Every structure is written in structure tokens, then in C-alpha cells.
């Protein structure tokens, strides 16, 4: 039953290696995307940065819950539920639109392609655990550099 939800038990070393590969792909894409935004002179990601800062300042505990539980629910819904129903592109586009809360068009485009990487990884590995770990690591590192540093 866990397998159909993308939660099949895997050896820890396989999960960690897979998560590292995924998070590396997410950061490589993010670096390229940031470079392209700088090249064309379009960057409205400050809106997202302000939203993250205000959420973190409001309550670090709320923020920690969002990072842990919220990201698991995101991975479950967008990958385990939507990928089989809306395929890789459909789930990725919906994932991108879901991230419009900050009002940033760049965030929507960026999240769409990050969602694409995660959806492809889900199709390849058929397991949410490495995706969840990668997503948490990615967000925590980004948040650290945007807010905490």
C-alpha cells in the first residue's frame, strides 16, 4: 500500500544519494535561471523574498511546521497524486501557479521548472522520500541565504 503512495521503504544510502542528486539538479537549474533573469534584466523575486522574510519573522515555529509538513503535503499532492493524473508537465504547471502567492512571475516560472525536475525524479524513482528530503534541503538553504544570514 505504501508503494502506491510513493512511500515505499528504501535503503537509507539510496535515499540520501538520490536526494543529493535531486537537490544538485535543483540548484543547477536555479543558478541558470537566475543568470537568465539577470541577463534579460527581469527579476521580481524580491516579492518572494519579502513574503518569506515576513513569514519567518512572524513565527519561526509556524515556518518550521510549513517546511516540514507543508513540503511533505506539496510533494504528495503534486508528485504522487498529480503526476499520474496530469503527467509531468501538467503537475509542474499547476505547481508553478500554486507558487504565485508572492505575486512574482519569475517565481511561477522558476517553480514550474523546479516542479518539472521533481516530477521527472518522481517518475524515475517512484518514491517521495528522496524528493521530500531534496525539497526540504533546497528550501532551507534558500531561506537561510534569503532570511537568516
C-alpha positions as CSV (number, residue, x, y, z in Angstrom):
1,X,0.0,0.0,0.0
2,X,2.8,2.5,0.8
3,X,4.3,1.9,-2.7
4,X,1.3,3.3,-4.4
5,X,1.6,6.5,-2.4
6,X,5.3,6.8,-3.3
7,X,6.4,5.9,0.3
8,X,8.0,2.6,-0.2
9,X,10.8,1.9,2.2
10,X,14.2,2.3,0.5
11,X,17.7,1.8,1.8
12,X,18.9,5.0,3.6
13,X,22.0,5.3,1.5
14,X,20.0,5.1,-1.7
15,X,17.6,7.7,-0.5
16,X,20.4,10.1,0.5
17,X,22.3,9.7,-2.7
18,X,19.1,10.2,-4.7
19,X,18.2,13.3,-2.6
20,X,21.6,14.7,-3.2
21,X,21.3,14.2,-7.0
22,X,17.9,15.9,-7.0
23,X,19.0,18.9,-4.8
24,X,22.0,19.3,-7.1
25,X,19.8,19.4,-10.1
26,X,17.5,22.0,-8.4
27,X,20.5,24.3,-7.6
28,X,22.0,24.0,-11.0
29,X,18.6,24.9,-12.6
30,X,18.2,27.8,-10.1
31,X,21.7,29.2,-10.9
32,X,20.9,29.0,-14.7
33,X,17.5,30.6,-14.1
34,X,19.0,33.4,-12.0
35,X,21.6,34.0,-14.7
36,X,19.0,34.2,-17.4
37,X,16.9,36.6,-15.3
38,X,19.9,38.9,-14.8
39,X,20.8,38.7,-18.5
40,X,17.4,39.9,-19.6
41,X,17.1,42.4,-16.8
42,X,13.9,40.9,-15.3
43,X,13.8,39.9,-11.7
44,X,10.7,40.3,-9.5
45,X,11.9,37.7,-7.0
46,X,12.2,40.4,-4.3
47,X,8.4,39.9,-3.8
48,X,9.0,36.3,-2.8
49,X,11.9,37.2,-0.6
50,X,9.7,39.7,1.3
51,X,7.0,37.1,1.7
52,X,9.4,34.6,3.1
53,X,11.0,37.2,5.5
54,X,7.7,38.2,6.8
55,X,6.5,34.6,7.3
56,X,9.8,33.7,9.1
57,X,9.7,36.9,11.3
58,X,6.0,36.3,12.1
59,X,6.7,32.9,13.7
60,X,9.8,30.6,13.3
61,X,7.7,27.7,14.7
62,X,5.0,28.2,12.1
63,X,7.7,28.4,9.5
64,X,9.3,25.2,10.7
65,X,5.9,23.4,10.5
66,X,5.4,24.8,7.0
67,X,8.8,23.5,5.9
68,X,8.3,20.0,7.3
69,X,4.6,19.2,7.0
70,X,3.8,21.7,4.2
71,X,6.5,20.4,1.9
72,X,5.5,16.8,2.5
73,X,1.9,17.6,1.5
74,X,3.2,19.5,-1.5
75,X,5.3,16.5,-2.6
76,X,2.5,14.1,-2.0
77,X,-0.1,16.2,-3.9
78,X,2.0,17.4,-6.8
79,X,4.0,14.3,-7.4
80,X,2.2,11.2,-6.0
81,X,-1.3,12.4,-6.8
82,X,-1.0,14.8,-9.8
83,X,1.9,13.2,-11.8
84,X,-0.1,10.0,-12.5
85,X,-3.2,12.1,-13.4
86,X,-1.9,15.2,-15.0
87,X,1.5,13.9,-16.1
88,X,4.9,15.7,-15.7
89,X,4.1,19.0,-17.4
90,X,0.5,19.3,-16.0
91,X,1.6,18.8,-12.4
92,X,4.6,21.1,-12.9
93,X,2.5,23.9,-14.4
94,X,0.0,23.6,-11.5
95,X,2.9,23.6,-9.1
96,X,4.2,26.8,-10.6
97,X,0.8,28.5,-10.4
98,X,0.5,27.4,-6.8
99,X,3.6,29.4,-6.0
100,X,2.1,32.7,-7.3
101,X,1.2,33.7,-3.7
102,X,4.1,36.2,-3.6
103,X,2.9,37.9,-6.9
104,X,6.2,37.1,-8.6
105,X,6.0,35.9,-12.2
106,X,9.7,34.8,-12.0
107,X,8.7,32.6,-9.0
108,X,5.9,31.0,-11.0
109,X,8.3,30.2,-13.9
110,X,11.0,29.1,-11.6
111,X,8.7,26.9,-9.5
112,X,7.2,25.4,-12.7
113,X,10.7,24.2,-13.8
114,X,11.7,23.1,-10.3
115,X,8.4,21.1,-10.3
116,X,9.4,19.6,-13.6
117,X,12.7,18.4,-12.1
118,X,10.8,16.9,-9.1
119,X,8.2,15.3,-11.3
120,X,10.8,13.7,-13.6
121,X,12.6,12.4,-10.4
122,X,9.3,11.0,-9.1
123,X,8.7,9.2,-12.4
124,X,12.2,7.9,-12.4
125,X,12.5,6.8,-8.7
126,X,8.8,6.3,-7.8
127,X,9.4,7.4,-4.3
128,X,8.6,10.6,-2.5
129,X,11.1,10.3,0.3
130,X,14.2,11.5,-1.6
131,X,12.1,14.2,-3.3
132,X,10.9,15.4,0.1
133,X,14.4,15.4,1.5
134,X,15.7,17.3,-1.6
135,X,12.8,19.8,-1.4
136,X,13.4,20.5,2.3
137,X,17.1,20.9,1.8
138,X,16.6,23.2,-1.2
139,X,14.1,25.4,0.6
140,X,16.1,25.5,3.9
141,X,19.3,26.5,2.1
142,X,17.5,29.2,0.0
143,X,15.7,30.5,3.1
144,X,19.0,30.6,5.0
145,X,20.6,32.8,2.4
146,X,17.5,35.0,1.9
147,X,16.4,35.5,5.5
148,X,18.7,34.2,8.2
149,X,22.2,35.1,7.1
